Amino acid sequence: MWAGVEPSAQVHPPCSRGCDDRAVTDLASSASGPSSESTPEQTRSHSRTGMDPDSIRRGIVDHLRYSIGRPAATLRPEHYYRALALAVRDRMQDNRVASTRTSLELGHKVVCYFSAEFLMGPQLGVNLLDLGIEAAAATALAELGQDLDEVLACEEEPGLGNGGLGRLAACYLDSLATLERPAIGYGIRYEYGIFDQEIRDGWQVEKTDNWLVAGNPWEIAKPDVSYRVGWRGYSEHYRDAGDVDRVRWVPGRVLRGVAYDTPVQGYDVRTCNVLTLWSAHAVDSFALAAFNTGDYYKAVEDEVNSETVTKVLYPNDEPEAGKRLRLLQQYFFVSCSLQHILHILDDLAGTSVRALPERFAVQLNDTHPSIAVAELMRLLVDERRLDWDEAWAITVATFGYTNHTLLPEALETWPLAMFDESLPRHLEIIYEINRRFLDEVRAAFPGDEARLRRMSLIGEEGGKTVRMAHLATVGSHAINGVAALHTELLEHSVLADFYQLWPERFGNKTNGVTPRRFLARANPGLRELLDATIGPGWLTDLDRLRELEPFADDPTFQRQWREVKRGNKARLARYVHEHTGIELNPDWLFDIQVKRIHEYKRQHLNVLHIVTLYHRLKQDPDATIAPRAFVFGGKAAPGYFLAKRIIKLINAVGERVNNDPDVNRFLRVAFVPNFNVQNAELIYPAADLSEQISTAGKEASGTGNMKFMMNGALTIGTLDGANVEIRDEAGPENFFLFGRTADEVEQIKRDGYRPADYVDGNPELAAVLGLIGDGTFTHGDTEVLRPVVDNLYRDDPFLVLADYAAYLEAQERVSAAWADSAGWTRMSIYNSARSGKFSSDRAIAEYCDDIWDVGPVPVPK
């Protein structure tokens, strides 16, 4: 609020689709000057702010001439994309200036959302939707000989996130703006995304995601908004003029963080918030003395080294150098953000730093920004010279912490020696926080030394570490999980000791997703049907989808519902064929699992079902089954050996199934490469069945499960994460449940889980594993998939084999339900109608009311 890749290889003719070059040239000459039309200039809307087709057309042409700078004869759709994006940004900026002014003048509290990821997705389509100018933009482009869909396809997806965590942050920014709550998102301007995924011979191949190569029309560089960030060095202790002990950090290296602002528009409101991302630069970008002595490399060395800090999303943190860079990334963006907040407080709002909790609520999205607790204490105690107790009270009142994981290995820790070398002053502060905190624990639980070890901010197991989840928990006044089950497990396992000390700080905020992008934008056919059936108000009040329930058995409405779904499936089938060569029949059941590839998400359990069906069809050539298209998508971390083998397994099984005439009459398997927001908008609306089959007790929430449900998919799943609440909302009869509960999972492990016993007791499972291991799907190679089979036989940490039989039984229920077209359609309608709870608007309203105390601030129109 305060504060692309190479063009498509497809060759487009200059100014394609019949554009009149002379019209562009003539319009460019007059767009900003006196009008040559009969309407007086003063009665026309401004080309920067007008919402009508004529104003947007003039805005596009202005930018083609003055921002893009291309002769009319050389214009291609990507130039029109950039010009339209800039024209749309102009209109958002007008709203943003008004939003900033309103919030500052009225002195309202602002949400600051700290996240290492913001998976924003393509912006043009959703911004047109939010501003209500989709039709006007299409008309404006048509008058220039362009097609809106072709122009939208030119947008490169920002490489600012990896998965659910970053997409959740983006959904929350959307809802904050739509609910008219003042907010700033803070993160890192990664020059390269995590990677683009290609599939070669069934294997994942990582390619550089150079998403900024063609620029980003949505961001506005703010070189005057920059802050210094220290690194390494040492602490100096001294006494100030008042004879008070003070500490001064003397960094060994200093970076400069520069702000890049992206406006975030609310739907059908004037509120426009901002995402501020920080890019690292050298303090002095050019060493003239070194240059003059002929050391040309030295002259730019500092700049090159500094810019690597924000070069790539999540560097490989297996080597020590990667861990150090990851820590630097996190501290860098947190320090810039906190300095910016204090600047707003001091210099723009003219308010004392002591009012920080009354003016700003800072939410830590998982542990990545948790170093903010120590950094704010440093800024308050060392630089603002507050006494410790007052600074600590301000810090705790300012921060909230959202935990996103129950996996112990995902709770960030840093080796103590590395942390000390990198952030020596912050380690001193953490030691002092820990000393005072453990005194509080001793007072509450006297004599419990084991509890002290478990709760300490410094871990002792396997070498000393700094426990970042503990730091975030101790330094926040509110800690929340992201689904009812997740929060319960958090309070009784991962953070149980902290919950026993401060039960009042803990609460649940079930995740949500924005219906603007994942229903209205992704599923225009369903949007049109909903508008015609219950009116357009559902888009900002998703509970209104309940009004669909009386239509669930209406034959006419059911037919319309199926037509929308089939159209979405045909659209996805075209995309799959274009990108993989695999043909899918839109009349088949589309069984879809798209998410990060990880053992606990159990994509390999899904594959075991496919191989089981393959085995049955090969054993009995006369057998018939309900035809299914199995669609997968997701990325494996580059260093995750077994996850990459699971991708190979999916593709190897798919290759055999798709090319076997005995089987491909009933089964097809496709892996959609490079799963991202852009192709997700095609995938979610096309699903008949949503696979949410993680081991119970391992998934914090999930958000893909919510996007599928909104679009009318039925779920097959375990009682894990938000599946529990999805089943409650949809009704057990509209959900295919299977598998052990979280308590049963833990009991099996305590009793000594022996996966081989499940193989010995199930001949079909043994045969399925044998087919994978004997080279049936790998052209006789018995080694390539052996790690997957051996892992299941010997270890199976996520109970794939224990849940196999129950999963197959649930899939039989799926097939039986699919055979009843009217019954399946009714269940699909109920799932969508009862998805209102999973809107990010609901989630954000709860955060604002229960944690942040941030109310709506309408911006006058």
N, C-alpha and C positions, 0 to 999 in steps of 0.2 A: 504494500500500500504506500509505503514511503521509500521509499527508496529510489542438416540435409545430406544426402549423398549425391553422386554424380547423376545428372538427369538420365531418365530412362533411355536404355539403349535403343528403344523403338524410335525410328526416324519419323518425325512429323513434318508435313509440309509447312512452310512458313504460313503463320496466321491461319491454321487449319480450320476446317468446317465452314468454308465459304466466307470468311471474314473479308470485308472490303478494306484493303490497305489505306485507301484514300480517306475512308470514314474515320479510321483510327488516327491518321495524321491530322485531319481537320479537327477532330474532336479534341486531340491533345493540344492543339493551338488555342482552343477557345474554352477549355474546361474550367480554367481558373480566371479567365478574363471576361470581358463583356459578352453577354449571350447573343448569339446570332439567331436564336429562336424567337418566336412571337411573344412568349411569356417574359415579362420583365424580370431582369436578373434578381431584383430584390425579393421576388415572390418565390424563387426557387430555393429548395433546401441546399445547404452547404454540401459540397462534395466530400467533406471530411466527416460530417455528422449525419447527413440525411439518410433515412431508412427506406426511401422509395427507390424503385429500379433506376430512375434517371440519375439520382444522386450517386448511387453505388456505381453506375456505369461511368460517370464522370470521375469518381474517385479511382476506379481501376485505371482509367486512361491517364489520369494525373501520375499515378505511380509507374505505369509503363514508361512514361516519358521521363519523369524526374527521378525516380528511384531505381528502376530497372535499367533505363538508358539504352534500350534496344531500338533500332529502326523497325518500323512496322513490318517490313518485308521479312524480317528474321524471327518474328515472334512465334513461340511454340507454347503448348499448353502449360509447361512448367513456369513460363514467364507470367502467364495469366494467373496461375496459382499464387505466385509470389505477390503479384499486384493486388489480387483480391484479398489475400491474407493481410497485407498492409492496410488496405482500405477498411477491412473489418477491425483490425487493431486500432485504427484511428477512432472508430466509434466506441470501442471499449475504453480507450484512453480518456475520452471525454467523460465516461462514467467513472473511471478510476479517480480522476482529479476531483470530481464531485464527492466521491466516497471518502477520499482522504480528508478533504476540507470539512466534511460533515463530522467525521469522527474526531478530528482534532478540535474543532470548535465546540463540540458538545462534551468533550472529555470522557468519552466512553472507553471501557476496557476492551483490549484487543487480544485475540488468540494468536500465539506464535507457535506454529507446529514445526518442531525440529525433526527432520527425517533424513537419513542418508540416501533415500531413494524417493523419487517422485515419477512413477511410470504414467506420464500424462497421456500418452497416446496421441494420435493425430488431432489437431486442434481446430482446423477450419470448419469441418462439418458440425461439431458440437457448438462452436461459437455462433455459427449461423442459426442454429436451433435456439440457443439461449437468447439471442437478440431478436428472434422472431423474423428473420429476413431471409430464410431459405428460398422462398419463392421469388422474392425481389432480386436476390443474387443470381438465381437461375435465369430470370428474365434479362438482367443486365448483361450476363455473359452471352446469352443467345443473340442479343442485339449486336454483340461483337463477334458473332460467328463461333462461339465456343459452347461446349457442353459441360454442365456443372459436374457430373460424375467423372468425366475425363479429367477435369481440372483437380477435383478432390483426390484422384488417384496419384497425383504428382507429389503428394506430401510425404516427406520422410518422417518416420516415427522417431521422436526424441529418445536417445539412449540414456535415459536418466534413472532407470530402474531395472530390476531383475525379475520380480514376481509379485506375489500377493501383497507383501509389505509396502512396496512402492505404489501399487495400484490402489491400495486402500488409502494411502496418503492423498493421491489424486482425487479419489471419490470424496474424501472429506473436505478438500478445498472447494470442490464443486458445491457441496451442500452448505458449507459455511457461507458462501456467496449467495446462494439461492435463499437461505434463511435470513439473509441480511445481517449476518454477524461479522463484525470487522475482524479481519484475520490476515496474517502474513505467514506464508510457508517459507521455511528456510532450509536450504540444502546445498548441494555441490553441483557446479556446472561441469559435468564430466565431458571431456572432449570426445572420448570414445566410450560407447556402451560396452556392456559385458562381452558380447560377441554376437555376430550373426551366425546362425546354424545352417549348415548344409548337410545333406545326407548323401554319402558316397559309398556304394557297395554295402549299404545298410548301416554304416558307421556315422556317428556325429563328427563333423569337421568344423572347427571353429574358424571363422573369418572375422577380420577386423570390422567393427561397427563404427565407421567413420561418419557419423550422422550429421556432423556440423560442416562437412566439406563444402556444401552449397549454401551455407549460412542458415540462419534461423529467423524468419521474419517476425516471429512472435515476441522475441526478447528485445529489450532496450538496454544497451550498455550504459552503465553509470560510472565512468571512470573517476568522477568526483566523490563517489561513495566508496571509500576504500579504507581499510584498517590494517595496521601492522600486527603480525602474529609471530610470536617468538617460538624458539625450538632449541632444545639442549641448553648449554650454558651452566650457570650456577646461581646460588642465592647469596645475597649479602645481607647480613643483619646489622642494623644500626638503630640509633635512638634519634627520634625526631625533635623538633624544637620544643615540644611539650614533655620531653624526657620519657617518651613512650617507646617501648621496643617495637621496631618495625622490620619488615623484610622487603628487600628489593630483588627482583629477579633480573639477572643479567643474561639474556639469551646469547647463545653462541651463533645463532643464525636467525635472521628475520625475513619473513615473507610479507607480501602485500596482497590482501584479498580485495578483489574488485567485484562490485555488485552487477548482476544482470537481472533485470526485472521482467517478468512475464505476467501480463494481466490475467486475472481469473474472473470471468464474468458469471454472475448468477443468472438463473433462468427467470425471464419475465419480470425482472426487477432492475433497478438502476445500479444496485450494488456491484462493484467490481473490485475484488481484492487483488492480492499480488503474491506471486511466488518469486522470492529473491534467492538467486543461486550465486555462489561465490566461486570466482576463478582466481587461481594463484599466479602471482607475478613477482618478479624480483623488485626489491625496493629501489635499487639503481639498476636499470635495465642494460646499461652500456658502460663498460669500464674504459673510459677514454684513455687513461694512463697506460693500461695494458695494450690498447690498440696502437698508441703512439710508439710503443717500444717493439711493435711487431708481433705481439702475442695475440693473434686474432681470435683464437679459441677462448683464451682467458677473458677477452673483452665481452663475450656473451655467455660465459659459462654459468654465471649466477642466474641469469634469466632462464636458461635452458633447464637448470636443475630445479628452479622454483616452479616452473610451469609443469613439471612432471607430477607435482602433487595432485593436481586435478585432471590429469591426463586420461585416466581410465577408471571405469566403475569397478570397484572391488578387485584390486590386483590379487594375484595368486598369493595367499598369505601362508602357504606352507613354508617357503624359505623365510629366514629371519628378515631379510630385506623387505619382503612383501608384508610381513606383519608390521614392521616399523612404518612403512608407507601407509598402511591402513590406519594405524593409530594417528599418524600425522594428518591424514585426510579428515578423520573425525574431529580431532582437536581444532584443525584449521577452520572448518565451517562453523563449529560451535563458538569459537572465539570471535570470529567476524560477526556472527549473528548477535551475540550478547553485547558486543560493543555497539552494534547498530541500534539495538533496543535502548541501551542507556543513552545513546546520542539522541534518539527520538524523545526520550523522557526529559533529558536536560535541555536540549537546544530547540526542540520544536514544540513540545508541550509545556516547557518551563516549569517542570515539576521536580520535587526533590526525589532523589534515588530511594528514599525511605517509602515512597508511594509505589514502588515497583509492583508489589502484588495486587495493588488496587487498580493499576493501569494495564498490566500485562499478565496473561496466563501462558506459561510455557509448557508445552506437552512434549515429552521425550518419547518418540516412536521407537520402542524397543531399546536395547542397550547401546546402540551405535552412538547416540548423542550424550551418553550418561556422563562423560567427562565434563559436561556443562556444570554439574554440581560443584566440582572443584574450581572450575574457571570463574564462575560467578563469585565464589568466595574470594578468590584472588583479586578480582576486580573491585570488590567491595572493601576488603580488608587492606590489601596492599596499595591500591590506587586511590580508592575513595576514603580510606582511613577510618572506616567504621570499626567499632570494637567487635570482637568475635561473636558474642552472643546476639547482638543486634543483626549482624550480617547473616548469621545462621537462621535466625527467625525469618528474615526476608527471603532467603534462599528456599527454605522448605515451603513457605507460603506461595512461592512463585511456581515451583515445578510440580508437574504431575507425570507419572510414569506408566506407560502401557507395555505390558509384557506380552510377547507374541510366541513364546515357545515353552514347551515342557521337556524338550530334549536337553539334557545337561550339557552336551557338547556344543549346543548353540548359544549357551549363556557365555557371553564374551569374558575372557580373562586375558590379562597381559603379563608376560614374565616380568617379575619385579625389577630385575637388572635393566631390562630394556626400557621399562617405564621410567626408572630413575635417571637413566642417561638421556632420555628424550624429553621428559617433563619434570625436572628435579624439584621445582617449586611446588608443582601440583602433588607430587608424592608427599612432600612435607605436609601439605594441607590435608591430604587423605589420611595420613597418620594421625593428625590431630582430630579430624572428624571421628576416626576409628577409636581413638583413646576415650573421647567423651561418650561416644555411643556405647562402647563396651562397659563403661561405668554405669550407664543407664540399664544395660542388660543385667549386670551384677546386682543392682538394686532390686530389679524385678524378679530375678531368679538366683538368689544367693547360693553359692557353692556349686553351680552347674557349669563346670569347666568345659564339658563337651559341647554345651550349647554355645558358649563363647567362641569355641573354635569353629563351629558351624556357621555362626553369624558374622564373624569378623570380616572386615573388608579386605583383609589379606589372607589368601589361601595358603596352606602349608603343604598340601598333598602334591607329590611329584615336583617339588620345587616351588618356591614362593611366587605367588601371582597376585595381581590386583583384580578383585572380583567386581566387574562393572555393574552387574545386576544388583548386587548388594549396595553399591554406591548410589545407584538410582533409587533404590527402595528407601534407604536411609534419608536421602536428600529430597524426598517428595512428600507432599501432604496427602496425595491420593495415588493409589496403585490399583490398576485394573487389569483384569483379563478380558478376553475378547469373545467369549462364548460362556454360557452358563456352566457347562461341564469343565471347560478350561479353567475358569475362575475357581471352581470348587477344588480342582486338583492342585491349582496354584497355592491355594490357602492351606491345603493339607499335605502337600509334598514339597514342591520346589522352594516355596517361600513360607513354609509352615511356621518356622520359628518367628519370623517377622509378623505373621498374622496373629500369633499368640500374644506378641508384645503390643501390637497396634491394630486390633481388629477393626477399629473405626476408620482406618485409612484405606481399607480394601473394599472393592466393589466390582461389579461386572458391567461391561459395556459391549454387548454383542455387536459384532461387526455389521456393516451394511454396505451396499453398493449403490451407485447413482442410477436411477431409472432413466435419466436423460440420455446417457450414453448407451447403457446396456439393454435398454428396451426401446425407447423412442428412436434413437439414432440407429441402433443395430438392427431393429426389426420394424421398418416402416410399414410393412403390411399389417402387423399386429397393432401398431399404433393407430393406424387408420380405422381398424375394426373396433378398437376400444373407444376411440373418440365417437364413432357413430353409435355405439351401443350404450355407453354410460356417460359420455361427455368428456371434454378434455381436462377436467380438473384433477384427474388421477395422477398427472405427471408431477404434481407437487404435494399430493396427498395419496400415497400409494395404498393406504387402507381402503380407498374407494374401489379398488379392484374387487372387493367383496361383493359389489353390486353385480358382478358377473355370475354369481352362483345360481340365481334363478334361471339363467340361460344354459346351464350345464347339460340339461337333457333336451334342450330344444333342437330338433333335427336341422332346422335351417341354420341356426347359429353354429351347431357342430360342423355342418358342411363348410361354412365360412372359415371356421377355425382350422379345419384340416387343409383347406386350400391355402391358407397363409403358411401353415407348417410345410406343406409340400413345396411351395415356392421357395421357402428358405432352404430346404434340403436340395432342391435343384440348383440353387445359387452356390451352395457349398460344393456340390458335386462338380460343377464346372470349375471351381477354383482348385479342387483336389486333382482333377484331370489335367488342368493346365500346369500344375506344379509337381505332379508325381507321375502322370501318365496312367493312373489307376482310375477305372470307371466304376462309379457307384450308382446304384439304382435308387432314385428318390422315393420309390414305393416301398423299399425295405425299411426295417427298423434301424434307425441310426443310433448306435450304441457308442457313446463318446466319453473319452477320458483325456482331458488336456490339463496339464499342470506340470510343475517342476518334477523332473524324474528323480525319484528318491525311493529307497527301499521301503520306508515306512508308508509311502503312498501306494505301494503295492501294485504298480503296473504289471509286475510279473504274475500276480494272481489273476488278473484279467487275461493275460496271455495263456495261462494254464487252462482257462475255460475255453478259449479258442482252439487250443490244441486238443482238448477233450472232444469238442464237436467235430474237429477234423478226424480224430481217431474213430469216432462212432460212424461217420460217413464212409470212411475207408473200410471199416469192418463190415458194414452192411450197405452195399450199393443201392438197395431199395429204400433205405431210410430217408425220411424227409424231416426238415426242421423249418421253423419260421426264419425266413431269410433275414440276415443281418449284415449291416456294414459297420465294422469296428473302426473307429477313427481315434487316433492317438495324436498327441502333440506335447511338446515340452522340451526343455533343455536340461542337460546334465552338467554339473560343475565340471570344468575341464580336468580337474585332478581326481574325480570320483570314479574310480575304476569300475566298480560294479554297476553304477548307474549307466555308464556308457555301454556296458555289456547288455543291459536291459534294453537299450535302444536297438542294439544289434539283434537281440532276440526278437523284438517286435517286427523288425523289418525282414528278418530271415523267415519267420513264420508267415508273414504277409506275402513274401515272394512265392513261397511254396503254395499257399492257399489260393492266391490269385491266379496261378497258372495251372491249377489242377482241375480239369473239367468235371471230375467226380465231386468236387467240393465247391468250386466257385459259382455254381448255380444257387448256392445257399449262403455262402460266406465270402466277404471281401474284407481286406485289412489295409488301412492306409495310415501312414505316419505323415502328418502335416509338418513340413520343416519350418523352423524359425517362428515358433509360436510367440505371438505378441498381441498387443491391443488391436492392431489393424485386422489381423485375420481372426482374432477372437470374436469380433463383431459379426463375422460370418458364421462362426462355429456355434456359439451359444444358441442362436435362434433356430438352428437346424437340428438340435438334439431331440430325440425321442426319449432316450435313457441317459441319465447322468451317472457316471461311475464315481462314487465317493466312498472308496473302500479301504481307507487307511486303517491301520491297527488302532483299535479303540484306546484312547488315552494319549495319543501321539500328536494329532492335529489340533492346533490351538483353536481354530475356528474354520478356516476355509472361507473363500468369497466366491470362487467359481461355482460352488454348490448353489449359492444364492442367485447368480446370474442365470444358471440353467433353469432354476425353479421359476423365476420371473417370466421366462420365455416359454413356459409350459412343458418343460421336460419332467419326467418322473425320475425319482432317485432310487438307485440301489445302493445301499450303504450300511455302514456300521454305526453304532451309537458313539460317534466320535465328533468332537468339535461342535460346530453349529448344526450338524446333522440331527442332533437331539432336538433342537428347537424347530428345525425344518419339518421333522416328522410330527412334532406336536401341532404345528400350525396347519400342515397339509392334511393331517389325520392319518393314523396308522394304516388305514385301508388304501391310502394313496401313496404309499412308500414301501419299497421292498427291503425289508430289514433282514440282516443276517449277522452272524459272527459273535465272538466273545465280547463281553462288556469290558470296560477298563479294569474293574475289580477282578474279573475272571482272568484277564490277561496277566495281571500281577500274581494271581494265585498259581496259575500254570507255571510261571517262571520260578516262583518260590518252591514249588513241588519238584522242580527239575525237569524242564521241557526236553523231550526226546523226539525231534521231528521224524526220525527214521521209523518210529513206531506207527506214525500215521501213514507212512508209505507201505509198511508191511501189512497194515490192516485194510488197505484199499487198493485192490489190483488195478483199477482204472487209473488211479493216480500214479502207480508204479509204471504203468505203460506210457503214460503221458510224459513223465520225466525221462523214461527210456528213449522216447522219440527225440526229445531235445538233446539228450546226451549222445545218441548214437550217430549223429550227423545227418539225420533225415532232413533237417531244415538248413543245413550248411554244406550241401554238396559233398557229403561224406567226411567233412572235417569234424572230428570228435573232440577237438581241443578248444575251439573258439568259444563255445557256450558252456564248457565244463565248469568254469568258475561260478556260474549262476546255479547250476545243478548241485555242485558240491556245497555251496553256501546254504542251500535249502536243506539238503540231507543232513549236514553236520552241525549247522548253527541255527539258521532260520530265525534271526533275532526279532522279526516282526510277525511271526506266527502265520505265515502264508499257508503252510500245510495244515495247520490246526484248523484254519477257517475254510479250507478248500471245499469240503463236502457241503457245508452250510451255504457257501457261495453258489455252488452248482444248483442246490435246491432252490435258492432264491431266483436264479436265472430261469429255472423251469417255470416258476410263477410268473416271471416277466413274459416268457413266450406264451403262456396261457392267456395272460391279460391282453397281449397284443393281438391275439386271434379275435378278440371281441372289439371291433373297431369303435362302436359307439361307447362301450365301457371305457376303452383307453382314452378316447377323446374327453369323456366326462372327467376322468382322473387328471388329464392334462389341464383342463380348464380350472379345476379346483386348485391345482398346484399354483398356477399363475394368480388366481383370485385371492389366494391366502398367503401371498408373498410380501404383503405390505410391511410386515415387521422388519424385513431385511433391506429396507431403504436406508441409505446413508443419512437421509434427512432425519430419520428417527434416532439413529445413533448419535449424530451431531447434536441434536436437541438435548439428548440426555447428558452428553459431555458438557454442553453449555450450562445446563441447569444444575447439574449435580457436582461438577468439578470446577469448571472455569468461571462460573458466575458472569457469563457474557450474554447480554440480551440483544435483541434486534435493534439495529440503527438504520431505519429506512432513509434512503437518499431521495430527496424530493425530485420529482420528474419535471 
